Amino acid sequence: MSELGYDAYAMLTRSVDASSPLTIVDLGAHHGVTVKRILEEFPNSTIHAFEPVPDVYAVLREQVGHINSVRTIPAAVGNRVGHIPMHVTKNRWCSSVLAPSQVGKNLYGDWYDTQSTVNVEITTLDAWAAAAGIKKIDILKIDVQGLELDVLRGAKNLLAQGITGIVCEAQLIQEYDGASTFTEIDTLLRGAGYTLHQIHQLSHQGPELQTSCLDGLWLHNSALARLRANPVTVEESSARGGRVREVARHLASTPNAKIAVFGAGKHTRRIARTLRDEGLNWVAVIDENPGLIGAQIAERNIVSMTQALSMNLDAVLLSSDTFEAQMWERTRPLRQAGVRVVPIYGTFADAA
């Protein structure tokens, strides 16, 4: 669940000159969705995108490798240099150097099933930066499935130079064996001169909706001092959970409508219970990741765009609170086929 009406990259434009030639590092770049989002806010930046899983890296190269300002690196990042086994899971978003814990498997089901183990290159941020001739980075994004503390321990020099903003996933319960926790990450960063500024994403899992992890934005104390010296009122959006219910109720009010959800990410798993509670009988989940086709979320099959176009759907619900605009563009084939595409949070010209 997104906690604010703006993501961390929009908020970082308050602390970093968006028109400057920034150096940004994306750890756990996956298919490059975040790379593209960062470029929307910081078009003159150079982004170094790390992704260790070989088949995921191939898609990353295909999606963003042609962009002159993006450098893709097929490696994991931690606290040592060499090679390390990588647990490649059924849902590639969940792949990690660390083995999925029983808690993680209970929360996410077959997403956490290890399908193979591959040996991948691993480096530290400090070693990589020294080899690349990079003395300072401006923004660091970390999404490495429990290895965050090792990443930070291997970046002592860069942290000391002053990274303006660090966008980092942090687990509250260990979804992987030996995973870093929020407390450990926050303690290390506070000791290095950084302060948690905002929590942008909370994930609630399991029958009791336990809060399992978060995405936080830490600012260097000097950047936070500048913000506090020049405050600007930012309107907060706190009604996102209500929007899910409202849209689900609206779609469910049409009898016998054949409805699918677009996006096989964590957001869909989070809102599945709400969709059910509001009486929405959705029939499938659409996703563009070939590795997910045939898997299930909430007992619904994940299907490809091609399969979806043959299902005679009446409507498709966009399921993301971060990348909804990008999803809207990717569902153009559905709209051209006469399928109504419905956003939850945004407003698009022909979505009425």
Contacts in CASP RR format, 6 or more apart in sequence:
PFRMAT RR
TARGET T0000
AUTHOR 0000-0000-0000
METHOD contacts of the structure
MODEL  1
MSELGYDAYAMLTRSVDASSPLTIVDLGAHHGVTVKRILEEFPNSTIHAF
EPVPDVYAVLREQVGHINSVRTIPAAVGNRVGHIPMHVTKNRWCSSVLAP
SQVGKNLYGDWYDTQSTVNVEITTLDAWAAAAGIKKIDILKIDVQGLELD
VLRGAKNLLAQGITGIVCEAQLIQEYDGASTFTEIDTLLRGAGYTLHQIH
QLSHQGPELQTSCLDGLWLHNSALARLRANPVTVEESSARGGRVREVARH
LASTPNAKIAVFGAGKHTRRIARTLRDEGLNWVAVIDENPGLIGAQIAER
NIVSMTQALSMNLDAVLLSSDTFEAQMWERTRPLRQAGVRVVPIYGTFAD
AA
1 201 0 8 1.000
1 202 0 8 1.000
1 203 0 8 1.000
1 204 0 8 1.000
1 240 0 8 1.000
1 241 0 8 1.000
1 270 0 8 1.000
1 321 0 8 1.000
2 200 0 8 1.000
2 201 0 8 1.000
2 240 0 8 1.000
2 321 0 8 1.000
2 322 0 8 1.000
2 345 0 8 1.000
3 198 0 8 1.000
3 199 0 8 1.000
3 200 0 8 1.000
3 201 0 8 1.000
3 202 0 8 1.000
3 238 0 8 1.000
4 11 0 8 1.000
4 198 0 8 1.000
4 200 0 8 1.000
4 236 0 8 1.000
4 237 0 8 1.000
5 235 0 8 1.000
5 236 0 8 1.000
5 237 0 8 1.000
5 240 0 8 1.000
6 234 0 8 1.000
7 37 0 8 1.000
7 200 0 8 1.000
7 322 0 8 1.000
8 167 0 8 1.000
8 198 0 8 1.000
8 200 0 8 1.000
8 215 0 8 1.000
8 216 0 8 1.000
8 217 0 8 1.000
9 37 0 8 1.000
9 38 0 8 1.000
9 40 0 8 1.000
9 41 0 8 1.000
9 42 0 8 1.000
9 167 0 8 1.000
10 41 0 8 1.000
11 197 0 8 1.000
11 198 0 8 1.000
11 200 0 8 1.000
11 217 0 8 1.000
11 234 0 8 1.000
12 41 0 8 1.000
12 139 0 8 1.000
12 164 0 8 1.000
12 165 0 8 1.000
12 167 0 8 1.000
12 217 0 8 1.000
13 41 0 8 1.000
13 42 0 8 1.000
14 227 0 8 1.000
14 232 0 8 1.000
14 234 0 8 1.000
15 164 0 8 1.000
15 165 0 8 1.000
15 219 0 8 1.000
15 223 0 8 1.000
15 226 0 8 1.000
15 227 0 8 1.000
16 22 0 8 1.000
16 42 0 8 1.000
16 138 0 8 1.000
16 139 0 8 1.000
16 164 0 8 1.000
16 165 0 8 1.000
18 41 0 8 1.000
18 42 0 8 1.000
18 43 0 8 1.000
19 43 0 8 1.000
19 44 0 8 1.000
20 44 0 8 1.000
20 45 0 8 1.000
20 138 0 8 1.000
21 44 0 8 1.000
21 45 0 8 1.000
21 46 0 8 1.000
22 42 0 8 1.000
22 44 0 8 1.000
22 45 0 8 1.000
22 46 0 8 1.000
22 138 0 8 1.000
22 139 0 8 1.000
23 45 0 8 1.000
23 46 0 8 1.000
23 48 0 8 1.000
23 134 0 8 1.000
23 136 0 8 1.000
23 137 0 8 1.000
23 138 0 8 1.000
24 38 0 8 1.000
24 42 0 8 1.000
24 45 0 8 1.000
24 46 0 8 1.000
24 47 0 8 1.000
24 48 0 8 1.000
24 137 0 8 1.000
24 138 0 8 1.000
24 139 0 8 1.000
24 140 0 8 1.000
24 141 0 8 1.000
25 47 0 8 1.000
25 48 0 8 1.000
25 50 0 8 1.000
25 125 0 8 1.000
25 137 0 8 1.000
25 139 0 8 1.000
25 140 0 8 1.000
25 141 0 8 1.000
26 32 0 8 1.000
26 34 0 8 1.000
26 35 0 8 1.000
26 38 0 8 1.000
26 47 0 8 1.000
26 48 0 8 1.000
26 49 0 8 1.000
26 50 0 8 1.000
26 141 0 8 1.000
27 50 0 8 1.000
27 77 0 8 1.000
27 140 0 8 1.000
27 141 0 8 1.000
27 142 0 8 1.000
27 143 0 8 1.000
27 144 0 8 1.000
27 151 0 8 1.000
28 49 0 8 1.000
28 50 0 8 1.000
28 51 0 8 1.000
28 52 0 8 1.000
28 141 0 8 1.000
28 142 0 8 1.000
28 143 0 8 1.000
28 144 0 8 1.000
29 35 0 8 1.000
29 49 0 8 1.000
29 50 0 8 1.000
29 51 0 8 1.000
29 60 0 8 1.000
29 64 0 8 1.000
29 72 0 8 1.000
30 51 0 8 1.000
30 56 0 8 1.000
30 60 0 8 1.000
30 92 0 8 1.000
30 93 0 8 1.000
30 143 0 8 1.000
31 56 0 8 1.000
31 59 0 8 1.000
31 60 0 8 1.000
31 63 0 8 1.000
31 289 0 8 1.000
32 49 0 8 1.000
32 60 0 8 1.000
32 63 0 8 1.000
32 64 0 8 1.000
33 323 0 8 1.000
33 326 0 8 1.000
34 141 0 8 1.000
34 143 0 8 1.000
35 47 0 8 1.000
35 49 0 8 1.000
35 60 0 8 1.000
35 63 0 8 1.000
35 64 0 8 1.000
35 67 0 8 1.000
35 70 0 8 1.000
36 63 0 8 1.000
36 64 0 8 1.000
36 326 0 8 1.000
37 322 0 8 1.000
37 323 0 8 1.000
37 326 0 8 1.000
38 45 0 8 1.000
38 47 0 8 1.000
38 139 0 8 1.000
38 141 0 8 1.000
39 45 0 8 1.000
39 47 0 8 1.000
39 67 0 8 1.000
39 69 0 8 1.000
39 70 0 8 1.000
42 139 0 8 1.000
44 69 0 8 1.000
45 69 0 8 1.000
45 138 0 8 1.000
45 139 0 8 1.000
46 69 0 8 1.000
46 70 0 8 1.000
46 71 0 8 1.000
47 69 0 8 1.000
47 70 0 8 1.000
47 71 0 8 1.000
48 71 0 8 1.000
48 73 0 8 1.000
48 132 0 8 1.000
49 60 0 8 1.000
49 64 0 8 1.000
49 70 0 8 1.000
49 71 0 8 1.000
49 72 0 8 1.000
49 73 0 8 1.000
50 73 0 8 1.000
50 75 0 8 1.000
50 76 0 8 1.000
50 77 0 8 1.000
51 57 0 8 1.000
51 60 0 8 1.000
51 72 0 8 1.000
51 73 0 8 1.000
51 74 0 8 1.000
52 74 0 8 1.000
52 75 0 8 1.000
52 76 0 8 1.000
52 86 0 8 1.000
52 95 0 8 1.000
52 97 0 8 1.000
52 120 0 8 1.000
52 121 0 8 1.000
52 122 0 8 1.000
53 86 0 8 1.000
53 88 0 8 1.000
53 92 0 8 1.000
53 95 0 8 1.000
53 118 0 8 1.000
53 120 0 8 1.000
54 74 0 8 1.000
54 118 0 8 1.000
54 120 0 8 1.000
55 92 0 8 1.000
56 92 0 8 1.000
56 95 0 8 1.000
57 72 0 8 1.000
57 74 0 8 1.000
60 72 0 8 1.000
61 72 0 8 1.000
64 70 0 8 1.000
64 72 0 8 1.000
65 72 0 8 1.000
73 128 0 8 1.000
74 120 0 8 1.000
74 121 0 8 1.000
75 120 0 8 1.000
75 121 0 8 1.000
75 122 0 8 1.000
75 123 0 8 1.000
75 128 0 8 1.000
76 84 0 8 1.000
76 86 0 8 1.000
76 97 0 8 1.000
76 120 0 8 1.000
76 121 0 8 1.000
76 122 0 8 1.000
76 123 0 8 1.000
76 144 0 8 1.000
76 147 0 8 1.000
77 122 0 8 1.000
77 123 0 8 1.000
77 124 0 8 1.000
77 125 0 8 1.000
77 128 0 8 1.000
77 144 0 8 1.000
77 147 0 8 1.000
77 151 0 8 1.000
78 97 0 8 1.000
78 122 0 8 1.000
78 123 0 8 1.000
78 124 0 8 1.000
78 125 0 8 1.000
78 144 0 8 1.000
78 147 0 8 1.000
78 150 0 8 1.000
78 151 0 8 1.000
78 153 0 8 1.000
78 154 0 8 1.000
79 124 0 8 1.000
79 150 0 8 1.000
79 151 0 8 1.000
79 153 0 8 1.000
79 154 0 8 1.000
80 122 0 8 1.000
80 124 0 8 1.000
81 122 0 8 1.000
81 123 0 8 1.000
81 124 0 8 1.000
81 127 0 8 1.000
82 121 0 8 1.000
82 122 0 8 1.000
82 123 0 8 1.000
83 119 0 8 1.000
83 120 0 8 1.000
83 121 0 8 1.000
83 122 0 8 1.000
84 97 0 8 1.000
84 119 0 8 1.000
84 120 0 8 1.000
84 122 0 8 1.000
85 97 0 8 1.000
85 117 0 8 1.000
85 118 0 8 1.000
85 119 0 8 1.000
85 120 0 8 1.000
86 95 0 8 1.000
86 96 0 8 1.000
86 97 0 8 1.000
86 117 0 8 1.000
86 118 0 8 1.000
86 119 0 8 1.000
86 120 0 8 1.000
87 95 0 8 1.000
87 96 0 8 1.000
87 97 0 8 1.000
87 98 0 8 1.000
87 99 0 8 1.000
87 100 0 8 1.000
87 114 0 8 1.000
87 117 0 8 1.000
88 95 0 8 1.000
88 114 0 8 1.000
88 115 0 8 1.000
88 116 0 8 1.000
88 117 0 8 1.000
88 118 0 8 1.000
89 95 0 8 1.000
89 96 0 8 1.000
89 100 0 8 1.000
89 111 0 8 1.000
89 112 0 8 1.000
89 113 0 8 1.000
89 114 0 8 1.000
89 115 0 8 1.000
90 110 0 8 1.000
90 111 0 8 1.000
90 112 0 8 1.000
90 113 0 8 1.000
90 115 0 8 1.000
90 295 0 8 1.000
91 108 0 8 1.000
91 110 0 8 1.000
91 111 0 8 1.000
91 112 0 8 1.000
91 264 0 8 1.000
91 265 0 8 1.000
91 292 0 8 1.000
91 295 0 8 1.000
92 289 0 8 1.000
92 291 0 8 1.000
92 292 0 8 1.000
93 111 0 8 1.000
93 265 0 8 1.000
93 266 0 8 1.000
94 100 0 8 1.000
94 108 0 8 1.000
94 111 0 8 1.000
94 112 0 8 1.000
94 145 0 8 1.000
95 145 0 8 1.000
96 144 0 8 1.000
96 145 0 8 1.000
96 146 0 8 1.000
96 147 0 8 1.000
96 176 0 8 1.000
97 122 0 8 1.000
97 144 0 8 1.000
97 145 0 8 1.000
97 147 0 8 1.000
98 145 0 8 1.000
98 146 0 8 1.000
98 147 0 8 1.000
98 176 0 8 1.000
98 177 0 8 1.000
98 178 0 8 1.000
98 179 0 8 1.000
99 114 0 8 1.000
99 176 0 8 1.000
99 177 0 8 1.000
100 112 0 8 1.000
100 113 0 8 1.000
100 114 0 8 1.000
100 175 0 8 1.000
100 176 0 8 1.000
100 177 0 8 1.000
101 174 0 8 1.000
101 175 0 8 1.000
101 176 0 8 1.000
101 177 0 8 1.000
101 178 0 8 1.000
101 179 0 8 1.000
103 173 0 8 1.000
103 174 0 8 1.000
103 175 0 8 1.000
104 112 0 8 1.000
104 175 0 8 1.000
104 176 0 8 1.000
105 112 0 8 1.000
105 113 0 8 1.000
106 206 0 8 1.000
107 175 0 8 1.000
107 205 0 8 1.000
107 206 0 8 1.000
107 212 0 8 1.000
108 175 0 8 1.000
108 205 0 8 1.000
108 269 0 8 1.000
110 295 0 8 1.000
110 296 0 8 1.000
111 295 0 8 1.000
112 175 0 8 1.000
124 154 0 8 1.000
124 155 0 8 1.000
125 140 0 8 1.000
125 151 0 8 1.000
125 154 0 8 1.000
125 155 0 8 1.000
125 158 0 8 1.000
126 154 0 8 1.000
126 155 0 8 1.000
126 156 0 8 1.000
126 157 0 8 1.000
126 158 0 8 1.000
128 134 0 8 1.000
129 135 0 8 1.000
129 137 0 8 1.000
129 157 0 8 1.000
129 158 0 8 1.000
130 157 0 8 1.000
135 161 0 8 1.000
136 158 0 8 1.000
136 161 0 8 1.000
136 162 0 8 1.000
136 163 0 8 1.000
137 158 0 8 1.000
137 163 0 8 1.000
138 163 0 8 1.000
138 164 0 8 1.000
138 165 0 8 1.000
139 163 0 8 1.000
139 164 0 8 1.000
139 165 0 8 1.000
139 166 0 8 1.000
139 167 0 8 1.000
140 155 0 8 1.000
140 158 0 8 1.000
140 163 0 8 1.000
140 165 0 8 1.000
140 166 0 8 1.000
140 167 0 8 1.000
140 168 0 8 1.000
141 166 0 8 1.000
141 167 0 8 1.000
141 168 0 8 1.000
142 148 0 8 1.000
142 151 0 8 1.000
142 152 0 8 1.000
142 166 0 8 1.000
142 167 0 8 1.000
142 168 0 8 1.000
142 169 0 8 1.000
143 168 0 8 1.000
143 169 0 8 1.000
144 151 0 8 1.000
144 169 0 8 1.000
145 169 0 8 1.000
145 175 0 8 1.000
145 176 0 8 1.000
145 179 0 8 1.000
146 169 0 8 1.000
146 171 0 8 1.000
146 174 0 8 1.000
146 175 0 8 1.000
146 176 0 8 1.000
146 178 0 8 1.000
146 179 0 8 1.000
146 180 0 8 1.000
147 179 0 8 1.000
147 180 0 8 1.000
148 168 0 8 1.000
148 169 0 8 1.000
148 170 0 8 1.000
148 180 0 8 1.000
148 185 0 8 1.000
149 180 0 8 1.000
149 184 0 8 1.000
149 185 0 8 1.000
149 188 0 8 1.000
150 180 0 8 1.000
152 159 0 8 1.000
152 185 0 8 1.000
152 188 0 8 1.000
152 189 0 8 1.000
152 192 0 8 1.000
153 188 0 8 1.000
156 192 0 8 1.000
159 189 0 8 1.000
159 192 0 8 1.000
159 193 0 8 1.000
159 194 0 8 1.000
160 192 0 8 1.000
162 220 0 8 1.000
162 222 0 8 1.000
163 194 0 8 1.000
163 220 0 8 1.000
164 219 0 8 1.000
164 220 0 8 1.000
164 223 0 8 1.000
165 194 0 8 1.000
165 217 0 8 1.000
165 218 0 8 1.000
165 219 0 8 1.000
165 220 0 8 1.000
165 223 0 8 1.000
166 189 0 8 1.000
166 194 0 8 1.000
166 217 0 8 1.000
166 218 0 8 1.000
166 219 0 8 1.000
167 200 0 8 1.000
167 215 0 8 1.000
167 216 0 8 1.000
167 217 0 8 1.000
168 185 0 8 1.000
168 215 0 8 1.000
168 216 0 8 1.000
168 218 0 8 1.000
169 213 0 8 1.000
169 214 0 8 1.000
169 215 0 8 1.000
169 216 0 8 1.000
170 180 0 8 1.000
170 181 0 8 1.000
170 182 0 8 1.000
170 185 0 8 1.000
170 186 0 8 1.000
170 213 0 8 1.000
170 214 0 8 1.000
170 215 0 8 1.000
170 216 0 8 1.000
171 179 0 8 1.000
171 180 0 8 1.000
171 181 0 8 1.000
171 182 0 8 1.000
171 212 0 8 1.000
171 213 0 8 1.000
172 181 0 8 1.000
172 182 0 8 1.000
172 211 0 8 1.000
172 212 0 8 1.000
172 213 0 8 1.000
172 214 0 8 1.000
173 181 0 8 1.000
173 210 0 8 1.000
173 212 0 8 1.000
173 213 0 8 1.000
174 181 0 8 1.000
175 212 0 8 1.000
175 213 0 8 1.000
182 213 0 8 1.000
182 214 0 8 1.000
186 196 0 8 1.000
186 218 0 8 1.000
189 195 0 8 1.000
189 196 0 8 1.000
189 218 0 8 1.000
193 220 0 8 1.000
193 221 0 8 1.000
194 218 0 8 1.000
194 219 0 8 1.000
194 220 0 8 1.000
194 221 0 8 1.000
195 218 0 8 1.000
195 219 0 8 1.000
195 221 0 8 1.000
195 224 0 8 1.000
196 216 0 8 1.000
196 217 0 8 1.000
196 218 0 8 1.000
197 217 0 8 1.000
197 218 0 8 1.000
197 219 0 8 1.000
197 224 0 8 1.000
197 227 0 8 1.000
198 216 0 8 1.000
198 217 0 8 1.000
199 214 0 8 1.000
199 215 0 8 1.000
199 216 0 8 1.000
199 217 0 8 1.000
200 214 0 8 1.000
200 215 0 8 1.000
200 216 0 8 1.000
200 217 0 8 1.000
201 214 0 8 1.000
201 215 0 8 1.000
201 216 0 8 1.000
201 321 0 8 1.000
201 322 0 8 1.000
202 211 0 8 1.000
202 213 0 8 1.000
202 214 0 8 1.000
203 211 0 8 1.000
203 212 0 8 1.000
203 213 0 8 1.000
203 214 0 8 1.000
203 266 0 8 1.000
203 270 0 8 1.000
204 210 0 8 1.000
204 211 0 8 1.000
204 212 0 8 1.000
204 270 0 8 1.000
205 212 0 8 1.000
205 269 0 8 1.000
205 270 0 8 1.000
219 227 0 8 1.000
240 321 0 8 1.000
240 344 0 8 1.000
240 345 0 8 1.000
241 274 0 8 1.000
243 344 0 8 1.000
243 345 0 8 1.000
244 271 0 8 1.000
244 274 0 8 1.000
244 275 0 8 1.000
244 344 0 8 1.000
245 274 0 8 1.000
245 277 0 8 1.000
245 278 0 8 1.000
247 317 0 8 1.000
247 342 0 8 1.000
247 344 0 8 1.000
248 271 0 8 1.000
248 274 0 8 1.000
248 275 0 8 1.000
248 278 0 8 1.000
248 279 0 8 1.000
248 280 0 8 1.000
248 317 0 8 1.000
249 278 0 8 1.000
249 279 0 8 1.000
249 280 0 8 1.000
251 257 0 8 1.000
251 259 0 8 1.000
251 280 0 8 1.000
251 315 0 8 1.000
251 317 0 8 1.000
251 342 0 8 1.000
252 278 0 8 1.000
252 279 0 8 1.000
252 280 0 8 1.000
252 281 0 8 1.000
254 314 0 8 1.000
254 315 0 8 1.000
257 314 0 8 1.000
257 315 0 8 1.000
258 283 0 8 1.000
258 311 0 8 1.000
258 312 0 8 1.000
258 313 0 8 1.000
258 314 0 8 1.000
258 315 0 8 1.000
259 280 0 8 1.000
259 281 0 8 1.000
259 282 0 8 1.000
259 283 0 8 1.000
259 313 0 8 1.000
259 314 0 8 1.000
259 315 0 8 1.000
259 316 0 8 1.000
259 317 0 8 1.000
260 282 0 8 1.000
260 283 0 8 1.000
260 284 0 8 1.000
260 285 0 8 1.000
260 286 0 8 1.000
260 303 0 8 1.000
260 308 0 8 1.000
260 311 0 8 1.000
260 313 0 8 1.000
260 315 0 8 1.000
260 316 0 8 1.000
260 317 0 8 1.000
261 268 0 8 1.000
261 275 0 8 1.000
261 282 0 8 1.000
261 284 0 8 1.000
261 285 0 8 1.000
261 286 0 8 1.000
261 300 0 8 1.000
261 316 0 8 1.000
261 317 0 8 1.000
261 319 0 8 1.000
262 285 0 8 1.000
262 286 0 8 1.000
262 287 0 8 1.000
262 316 0 8 1.000
262 317 0 8 1.000
262 318 0 8 1.000
262 319 0 8 1.000
262 327 0 8 1.000
262 330 0 8 1.000
262 331 0 8 1.000
262 334 0 8 1.000
262 341 0 8 1.000
263 285 0 8 1.000
263 286 0 8 1.000
263 287 0 8 1.000
263 318 0 8 1.000
263 319 0 8 1.000
263 320 0 8 1.000
263 327 0 8 1.000
264 285 0 8 1.000
264 286 0 8 1.000
264 287 0 8 1.000
264 289 0 8 1.000
264 292 0 8 1.000
264 295 0 8 1.000
264 297 0 8 1.000
264 302 0 8 1.000
265 287 0 8 1.000
265 297 0 8 1.000
265 319 0 8 1.000
265 320 0 8 1.000
267 319 0 8 1.000
267 320 0 8 1.000
267 321 0 8 1.000
267 322 0 8 1.000
268 285 0 8 1.000
268 297 0 8 1.000
268 298 0 8 1.000
268 319 0 8 1.000
269 297 0 8 1.000
269 298 0 8 1.000
271 319 0 8 1.000
272 297 0 8 1.000
272 298 0 8 1.000
275 282 0 8 1.000
275 317 0 8 1.000
276 298 0 8 1.000
280 317 0 8 1.000
282 300 0 8 1.000
282 317 0 8 1.000
283 300 0 8 1.000
283 311 0 8 1.000
283 313 0 8 1.000
284 300 0 8 1.000
284 301 0 8 1.000
284 302 0 8 1.000
284 303 0 8 1.000
284 308 0 8 1.000
284 311 0 8 1.000
285 297 0 8 1.000
285 300 0 8 1.000
285 301 0 8 1.000
285 302 0 8 1.000
285 303 0 8 1.000
285 319 0 8 1.000
286 302 0 8 1.000
286 303 0 8 1.000
286 304 0 8 1.000
286 305 0 8 1.000
286 307 0 8 1.000
286 308 0 8 1.000
286 316 0 8 1.000
287 293 0 8 1.000
287 302 0 8 1.000
287 303 0 8 1.000
287 304 0 8 1.000
288 304 0 8 1.000
288 305 0 8 1.000
288 330 0 8 1.000
290 304 0 8 1.000
292 302 0 8 1.000
293 302 0 8 1.000
293 303 0 8 1.000
293 304 0 8 1.000
293 307 0 8 1.000
294 301 0 8 1.000
294 302 0 8 1.000
294 303 0 8 1.000
295 301 0 8 1.000
295 302 0 8 1.000
296 302 0 8 1.000
303 311 0 8 1.000
305 333 0 8 1.000
305 334 0 8 1.000
308 316 0 8 1.000
308 334 0 8 1.000
309 333 0 8 1.000
309 334 0 8 1.000
309 337 0 8 1.000
313 334 0 8 1.000
313 339 0 8 1.000
314 339 0 8 1.000
314 340 0 8 1.000
315 339 0 8 1.000
315 340 0 8 1.000
315 341 0 8 1.000
315 342 0 8 1.000
316 331 0 8 1.000
316 334 0 8 1.000
316 339 0 8 1.000
316 340 0 8 1.000
316 341 0 8 1.000
316 342 0 8 1.000
317 342 0 8 1.000
317 344 0 8 1.000
318 324 0 8 1.000
318 327 0 8 1.000
318 328 0 8 1.000
318 331 0 8 1.000
318 341 0 8 1.000
318 342 0 8 1.000
318 343 0 8 1.000
318 344 0 8 1.000
319 327 0 8 1.000
319 344 0 8 1.000
320 327 0 8 1.000
321 344 0 8 1.000
321 345 0 8 1.000
324 343 0 8 1.000
324 344 0 8 1.000
324 345 0 8 1.000
324 346 0 8 1.000
325 346 0 8 1.000
325 348 0 8 1.000
328 341 0 8 1.000
328 343 0 8 1.000
328 348 0 8 1.000
328 351 0 8 1.000
331 341 0 8 1.000
334 341 0 8 1.000
335 341 0 8 1.000
335 350 0 8 1.000
341 351 0 8 1.000
342 351 0 8 1.000
343 351 0 8 1.000
END
